Amino acid sequence: MSSRVTTHTMFIDKECLLKALDDIGCKYKVQGETIVTERKDYNGDEIFMLRNGKFVFMHDSAAMNYHGQYGPSYLWNKNQLPVWLDVGSFLQAVDAAYKKAYSAKLEKLAEEERKREEERKRQLVEAKKKQIIENAKAKGYYVKESKEGKTVQLVLVRTVM
């Protein structure tokens, strides 16, 4: 006798989970916070569902026990997938692809944050330079600017008559 089983996973990012499914070649449909995979078992579609901030995988208990011995002729492989993986193997493949996608996403976010920080610093330097120039001109100085690499040098000159 089989039953519907909920397997808890560490998948928290929907975008990365979808990328992982793409990477391993598993087709799916997104229905709100539910991802319906192409995998079918005795109880129907195997799905990822968002619960408490993590995706859980819902499947038939018997789909965990066959360890690929039935291949594409697995009794409940209704859509005839070329290779039937038991739930454990399937989730390991998704996990490996998910970690890769999540890592790439974190690197991308870190790069974007670094660029924002560089831009913030550049704007801060420009604002400070503008303030110094305005103050110098208000006091009667002529401002001459020179650059040496990334260093900006402001030379203030006043002619006395």
Secondary structure as UniProt FT lines:
FT   STRAND          4..8
FT   HELIX           14..24
FT   STRAND          28..31
FT   TURN            32..33
FT   STRAND          34..41
FT   TURN            42..43
FT   STRAND          44..51
FT   TURN            52..53
FT   STRAND          54..60
FT   HELIX           61..64
FT   TURN            67..70
FT   HELIX           71..73
FT   TURN            75..76
FT   TURN            78..79
FT   HELIX           87..138
FT   TURN            139..140
FT   STRAND          142..148
FT   TURN            149..150
FT   STRAND          151..157
//
